[in-house]
Amino acid sequence: MYQNPESPQSKDRGWLCFWLAVLAVGELHNNNGHTSTDNGVGTTPDREPPGAEYYHQSVAFLQQVAENPDVLYIETLCLLAIYAFSMDKINTGYMFNGLGLRAALSLGLHRSPLDIPSEASDLRVAESEHQRRVFWNVYYQDLLTSSTTGRPWGILDDEINIDYADSSRISGDSVMEFFDSEEANAHMELMRLRGQAYSSLYGYAGTAINPYSHISLYDFDLRNSLSQQHLDKMDEFHQGLIAWQQELPERLKLARSLDGSGFNPSRSIASLHLTYHQTILVLLRPALVNIHNDRFEARTRVHPDMVDASPVLKSMLRAFYNAILDSARETASILEWLQYQGALFTYSYFDASYAFTAAIALQLASTMRSFEYPNQDALQFTDEDLSALGSLIGILRQQSLAGNLPAKHFDRQLRLLENNLQALQTALDNLVGLEDLNFDLDYLDPGTSSLSGNFDALLRNEP
């Protein structure tokens, strides 16, 4: 473009749009950020993330609805969707990705191509592989954005008959242009499992897609106890995720030393495992809420000999509790390593969301230490768990102060959660009925300190 500004490509609107989107996402992930004096609750104006100028220029060049889309148009929409999430424009990102998927479907990229003639050149094979990967990328992002926002995805799996990415089809120097196919397909399989689990458990897909979809939490009141059917459904998906992790090639697993410490994954492998643990945390979180409610109720009982949940239910809930803590701790370990290596994306929506999801679980588990009841088994919450919670909140706080808009929102939600959990504890200590408590879910006093500032108090208050 700079060497020959008069060339046709330099004046091509679609190519300029793509080029600007690449610059925007590159700038977003290449900027380490800086700390401001904002207290994290929005007392200073929100700044746009790095690369915003490129993003806005790309959107200005974008053909919003292309009658004859091409692969470049789809790639551009995928990039813009990623950037929109970093601006906390969740609906914009969801719609960009939906438009990209529709464009891919209109080009038939989801269908198996005709057999390639034997005389076809290596370029033809490489181009075919490129188009195949473009489809799987936009489909991956569709599942990512739909499962993140809790909305339906754009195409049924049965409508797709194109093969997965396969680098073995490519020969010569062309193979260097493509991401490792085995790793790409591992990401894809995990995201398909996540989409199926979320849609089935939270009920926004129909019974024709998900058997037993009437056993969902779509309109379930979490103040009620989960049924055995709910727990069985959660366990089914949890076991599927565990099987996926166990069947990963060794080079895609997190390699640890014999003492359990120290690992050195690539950024993409770290993202793979962060997605895996986040999926488990969201899948099993209703069980954690169930345990929390049961423990709170036990502390408020008038008659201590009241019957608890069945042994089977208690056993499953405890297993889920342990799995949640394992995934939350692992999330903290991976994010800490990325931060140490300078590979944590300061302005990324998704890196912030990993920390937020794990912190919610650990914050709830931490509160339950004070809900112990004589007739109930103690729930483990160790110093390692508390340290992981501190690390997660510290990372989220750092991102928030650097100007990560989603992180700022997550940080605020965590402090609201802490305030309300403290109100519950106050109710227990002062024998106040739950119905007499007044929770304010929307207001947070600007003077409220960050969660990261309360860990000395948490440590002092350990039983």
C-alpha positions in Angstrom: 0.0 0.0 0.0 2.8 2.4 0.9 5.1 1.3 -1.8 2.5 1.6 -4.5 -0.4 3.7 -3.4 -1.8 3.9 -6.9 -2.1 0.2 -7.3 -5.6 -1.3 -7.7 -5.3 -3.2 -4.5 -4.4 0.0 -2.6 -7.7 1.6 -3.8 -9.8 -1.5 -3.2 -12.4 -0.7 -0.5 -12.7 -4.2 0.7 -9.0 -4.7 1.0 -8.5 -1.4 2.9 -11.3 -2.4 5.3 -9.6 -5.7 6.0 -6.2 -4.1 6.4 -7.5 -1.6 8.9 -9.2 -4.3 10.8 -5.9 -6.3 11.0 -4.2 -3.2 12.3 -6.9 -2.6 14.9 -6.7 -6.1 16.3 -2.9 -6.2 16.1 -2.7 -2.9 18.1 -5.2 -4.2 20.6 -3.2 -7.3 21.4 0.2 -5.6 21.2 -0.4 -3.0 23.8 0.6 -3.6 27.4 -1.5 -0.8 28.7 -0.8 1.6 31.6 -2.3 2.2 35.0 -4.5 5.2 35.5 -5.8 6.8 38.7 -9.3 5.6 38.1 -10.7 3.7 41.1 -12.3 1.2 38.8 -16.0 2.2 39.4 -16.2 4.6 36.5 -15.3 8.0 38.0 -13.1 8.9 35.0 -14.3 8.8 31.4 -13.9 5.5 29.7 -11.1 5.4 27.1 -11.3 3.5 23.9 -8.8 0.6 23.6 -5.7 0.8 21.5 -6.4 0.5 17.8 -9.8 2.2 18.0 -9.0 4.7 15.2 -8.2 1.8 12.9 -11.4 0.0 13.9 -13.6 3.1 13.3 -12.0 3.6 9.9 -12.5 -0.1 9.0 -16.2 0.1 9.9 -16.5 3.3 7.8 -15.2 1.4 4.8 -17.3 -1.8 5.5 -20.0 -2.7 3.1 -22.6 -3.5 5.7 -24.6 -6.0 3.6 -22.7 -7.4 0.6 -24.8 -8.9 -2.1 -21.8 -10.7 -3.4 -19.5 -11.3 -0.4 -16.1 -12.8 -0.7 -13.8 -14.6 1.7 -12.0 -11.3 2.5 -15.3 -9.8 3.6 -15.9 -12.7 6.0 -12.4 -12.4 7.5 -12.9 -8.7 8.0 -16.1 -9.2 9.9 -14.4 -11.8 12.2 -11.7 -9.3 13.1 -14.2 -6.5 13.7 -16.3 -8.8 15.9 -13.2 -9.5 18.1 -12.4 -5.8 18.4 -16.0 -4.9 19.2 -16.0 -7.2 22.2 -12.9 -5.4 23.6 -15.0 -2.2 23.5 -17.7 -3.9 25.5 -20.0 -3.7 22.4 -21.3 -7.2 22.8 -24.3 -6.9 20.5 -22.1 -5.3 17.8 -19.7 -8.2 18.0 -22.5 -10.7 17.9 -24.0 -9.1 14.9 -20.7 -8.7 13.0 -20.1 -12.4 13.5 -23.6 -13.3 12.5 -23.2 -11.4 9.3 -19.9 -13.1 8.6 -21.5 -16.5 9.1 -24.4 -15.6 6.8 -21.9 -14.5 4.2 -20.0 -17.8 4.5 -23.2 -19.8 4.1 -24.2 -17.7 1.0 -20.9 -18.8 -0.5 -21.5 -22.4 0.4 -18.4 -22.7 2.5 -20.1 -25.1 4.9 -20.6 -27.6 2.1 -18.0 -30.1 0.9 -16.3 -28.9 -2.3 -16.2 -30.9 -5.4 -13.3 -33.3 -5.8 -10.2 -31.5 -6.8 -9.0 -32.6 -10.2 -5.7 -34.4 -10.2 -4.1 -31.7 -12.4 -5.0 -28.9 -9.9 -2.1 -26.8 -8.8 -0.8 -26.6 -5.3 -2.2 -23.1 -5.2 -5.7 -24.5 -5.8 -5.3 -26.9 -2.9 -4.0 -24.1 -0.6 -6.9 -21.9 -1.6 -9.4 -24.6 -0.9 -7.8 -25.2 2.5 -7.9 -21.5 3.2 -11.6 -21.3 2.5 -12.3 -24.3 4.6 -10.5 -22.7 7.5 -12.3 -19.4 7.0 -15.5 -21.2 7.5 -14.4 -23.1 10.6 -13.1 -19.8 12.0 -16.3 -17.9 11.5 -18.3 -20.9 12.8 -16.0 -21.1 15.9 -16.6 -17.4 16.6 -20.3 -17.8 16.1 -20.3 -20.5 18.9 -18.0 -18.3 21.0 -20.2 -15.2 20.7 -23.5 -17.0 21.0 -22.4 -19.0 24.1 -21.0 -15.8 25.6 -24.2 -13.8 25.1 -26.6 -16.7 25.8 -28.1 -16.6 22.3 -28.8 -19.2 19.6 -26.0 -20.1 17.2 -26.4 -19.5 13.4 -26.3 -23.0 11.9 -27.1 -26.6 12.9 -24.2 -29.0 13.0 -26.1 -31.4 10.7 -26.0 -28.7 7.9 -22.2 -28.8 7.8 -20.4 -31.5 5.9 -17.1 -29.8 5.1 -14.0 -31.5 6.5 -12.0 -30.1 9.3 -8.7 -28.3 8.7 -6.0 -30.6 7.5 -2.5 -29.4 6.8 -1.5 -32.8 5.2 -3.4 -31.7 2.1 -0.9 -28.9 1.5 2.6 -29.3 0.1 5.6 -27.1 -0.4 6.0 -23.6 1.1 2.2 -23.2 1.3 2.0 -25.2 4.5 3.8 -22.4 6.3 0.9 -20.0 5.7 -1.5 -22.1 7.9 -2.0 -22.6 11.6 -1.4 -26.1 13.0 -4.5 -28.0 12.0 -4.5 -30.4 14.9 -4.5 -27.6 17.4 -7.1 -25.6 15.4 -9.4 -28.7 15.4 -8.9 -29.1 19.2 -10.2 -25.5 19.7 -13.1 -26.3 17.4 -14.2 -29.5 19.1 -14.1 -27.8 22.5 -16.2 -24.9 21.3 -18.7 -27.3 19.9 -19.0 -29.1 23.2 -19.3 -25.7 25.0 -22.1 -24.6 22.6 -24.0 -27.9 23.1 -23.6 -27.8 26.9 -24.7 -24.2 27.3 -27.6 -24.3 24.9 -28.9 -27.6 26.5 -28.5 -26.6 30.1 -29.8 -23.0 29.7 -32.5 -24.0 27.4 -32.4 -21.7 24.4 -32.3 -24.5 21.9 -35.3 -26.6 21.1 -36.1 -30.2 21.9 -35.4 -31.2 18.3 -31.8 -30.2 18.9 -31.2 -31.2 22.5 -32.8 -34.3 24.0 -34.2 -33.6 27.5 -34.0 -29.9 26.8 -37.1 -29.5 29.1 -34.6 -30.2 31.9 -33.0 -26.8 31.7 -32.3 -23.8 33.8 -33.8 -21.3 31.3 -36.7 -20.3 33.6 -35.5 -22.2 36.7 -35.6 -20.4 40.0 -32.1 -20.9 41.5 -33.5 -20.4 45.0 -34.9 -23.9 44.6 -32.7 -27.0 44.9 -31.5 -28.6 41.7 -33.2 -31.9 40.9 -31.3 -35.2 40.2 -32.2 -34.7 36.5 -30.5 -31.4 36.5 -27.4 -32.8 38.1 -27.3 -35.8 35.8 -27.5 -33.5 32.8 -24.7 -31.3 34.1 -22.6 -34.4 34.9 -23.1 -35.8 31.3 -21.6 -32.6 29.8 -18.9 -32.4 32.4 -17.8 -36.0 31.6 -17.8 -35.1 27.9 -15.5 -32.2 28.6 -13.2 -34.4 30.8 -13.0 -37.0 28.0 -12.1 -34.2 25.5 -9.3 -33.1 27.7 -8.0 -36.6 28.3 -7.9 -37.4 24.6 -5.9 -34.3 23.7 -2.5 -35.0 22.1 0.3 -34.7 24.6 1.7 -31.6 23.0 -1.6 -29.8 23.5 -1.8 -30.6 27.2 -0.4 -28.4 29.9 3.0 -29.9 30.7 3.9 -29.7 34.4 6.9 -30.8 36.4 6.6 -33.7 38.8 5.8 -31.4 41.8 2.8 -30.0 39.9 4.4 -26.6 39.3 5.8 -24.9 36.3 4.4 -25.2 32.8 5.2 -23.4 29.5 2.3 -23.4 27.1 2.1 -21.3 24.0 -0.4 -18.5 24.1 -2.9 -20.5 21.9 -2.6 -23.6 24.0 -3.1 -21.4 27.1 -6.3 -20.0 25.5 -7.5 -23.5 24.8 -7.3 -24.6 28.4 -8.7 -21.3 29.7 -11.7 -21.9 27.5 -12.0 -25.5 28.8 -11.9 -24.4 32.5 -14.3 -21.5 31.9 -16.8 -23.9 30.2 -16.7 -26.2 33.3 -17.1 -23.2 35.6 -20.2 -21.9 33.8 -21.6 -25.4 33.4 -21.3 -26.3 37.1 -22.0 -22.9 38.6 -25.7 -23.6 39.3 -24.5 -26.4 41.6 -22.3 -24.0 43.5 -25.3 -21.7 44.0 -27.3 -24.7 45.2 -24.6 -25.5 47.8 -24.4 -21.9 48.9 -28.2 -21.7 49.4 -28.3 -25.0 51.3 -25.5 -23.9 53.6 -27.2 -20.6 54.2 -30.5 -22.3 54.9 -28.8 -24.7 57.3 -27.4 -21.8 59.4 -30.9 -20.3 59.7 -32.8 -23.5 60.6 -34.7 -23.5 63.9 -34.7 -27.3 64.1 -31.2 -28.7 63.6 -32.5 -32.2 63.0 -34.1 -31.3 59.7 -33.3 -33.8 56.9 -30.6 -32.7 54.4 -30.4 -33.6 50.7 -30.1 -37.3 49.7 -26.7 -38.9 49.9 -26.5 -39.1 46.1 -27.3 -35.5 45.6 -24.8 -34.5 48.3 -22.1 -36.6 46.7 -22.7 -35.1 43.3 -22.8 -31.6 44.6 -19.5 -32.1 46.5 -17.9 -33.6 43.4 -19.0 -30.5 41.4 -17.7 -28.2 44.1 -14.3 -29.8 43.9 -14.3 -29.6 40.1 -15.2 -25.9 40.3 -12.3 -25.1 42.6 -9.9 -27.1 40.5 -10.9 -25.2 37.4 -10.8 -21.9 39.1 -7.3 -22.5 40.5 -6.1 -23.7 37.2 -7.5 -20.6 35.5 -5.6 -18.4 38.0 -2.4 -20.4 37.4 -2.6 -20.0 33.6 -3.4 -16.3 33.8 -0.6 -15.7 36.2 1.8 -17.4 33.9 0.6 -15.4 30.9 1.0 -12.2 32.9 4.5 -13.2 34.0 5.5 -13.9 30.4 4.0 -10.6 29.1 1.4 -12.6 27.1 -1.7 -11.6 28.9 -3.8 -9.4 26.6 -4.5 -6.3 28.7 -7.5 -5.1 26.6 -9.0 -8.5 25.8 -12.6 -9.1 26.6 -12.0 -12.8 26.8 -8.9 -12.8 29.1 -10.9 -10.6 31.5 -13.9 -12.9 31.3 -11.7 -15.9 32.2 -10.6 -14.1 35.4 -14.1 -12.9 36.2 -15.7 -16.4 35.8 -13.2 -18.0 38.1 -13.3 -15.2 40.6 -17.1 -15.6 41.0 -16.7 -19.2 41.9 -13.9 -18.6 44.4 -15.7 -15.7 46.0 -18.8 -17.8 46.6 -16.8 -20.7 47.9 -14.9 -18.3 50.2 -18.1 -17.0 51.7 -19.4 -20.5 52.4 -16.6 -21.1 54.9 -18.7 -19.2 57.4 -21.8 -21.2 56.6 -20.6 -24.4 58.2 -23.3 -26.3 60.2 -22.7 -29.1 62.8 -24.5 -31.8 60.8 -22.8 -30.9 57.5 -19.4 -31.9 56.2 -17.0 -29.1 55.9 -16.2 -27.7 52.5 -12.6 -27.3 51.7 -11.3 -23.8 50.9 -7.6 -23.6 51.3 -4.9 -20.9 51.4 -4.2 -21.9 47.8 -7.8 -21.1 46.8 -7.6 -17.8 48.6 -4.4 -16.9 46.8 -5.9 -17.8 43.5 -8.8 -15.5 44.2 -6.4 -12.7 45.0 -4.5 -13.3 41.8 -7.6 -13.3 39.7 -8.9 -10.1 41.2 -5.5 -8.5 40.9 -5.3 -9.3 37.2 -8.8 -8.1 36.6 -8.1 -4.9 38.5 -4.9 -4.3 36.5 -6.8 -4.7 33.3 -9.6 -2.4 34.5 -7.1 0.4 35.5 -5.4 0.1 32.1 -8.7 0.9 30.4 -10.1 -2.5 29.6 -13.8 -1.6 29.5 -15.2 -5.2 30.0 -12.8 -5.7 32.9 -14.0 -2.5 34.5 -17.6 -3.8 34.2 -16.5 -7.2 35.6 -14.6 -5.6 38.5 -17.7 -3.7 39.5 -19.9 -6.8 39.3 -17.5 -8.6 41.6 -17.6 -5.9 44.2 -21.4 -5.9 44.0 -21.3 -9.6 44.6 -19.0 -9.2 47.6 -21.3 -6.5 49.1 -24.3 -8.8 48.8 -22.5 -11.8 50.2 -21.4 -9.6 53.1 -25.0 -8.6 53.6 -25.9 -12.3 53.9 -23.2 -12.8 56.5 -24.5 -9.8 58.4 -28.0 -11.4 58.4 -26.6 -14.6 59.8 -24.6 -12.8 62.6 -27.6 -10.6 63.6 -30.3 -13.2 63.1 -32.0 -11.1 60.4 -34.4 -12.9 58.1 -33.5 -13.1 54.5 -36.8 -11.5 53.6 -35.8 -8.4 55.6 -32.6 -7.8 53.7 -32.5 -5.1 51.0 -30.0 -6.0 48.3 -29.0 -3.3 45.9 -27.9 -5.0 42.7 -27.4 -1.9 40.7 -25.8 0.7 42.9 -22.2 0.7 44.1 -20.9 3.6 46.2 -17.9 5.1 44.4 -16.1 5.0 47.8 -16.4 1.3 48.0 -12.9 -0.2 47.9 -11.9 -2.8 45.3 -12.0 -6.4 46.2 -8.3 -6.6 45.8 -8.0 -4.3 48.9 -9.9 -6.6 51.2 -7.7 -9.7 51.3 -6.0 -8.9 54.5 -9.4 -8.8 56.1 -10.4 -12.0 54.5 -7.2 -13.7 55.8 -7.8 -12.3 59.3 -11.4 -13.6 59.3 -10.5 -17.2 58.5 -12.1 -19.5 61.0 
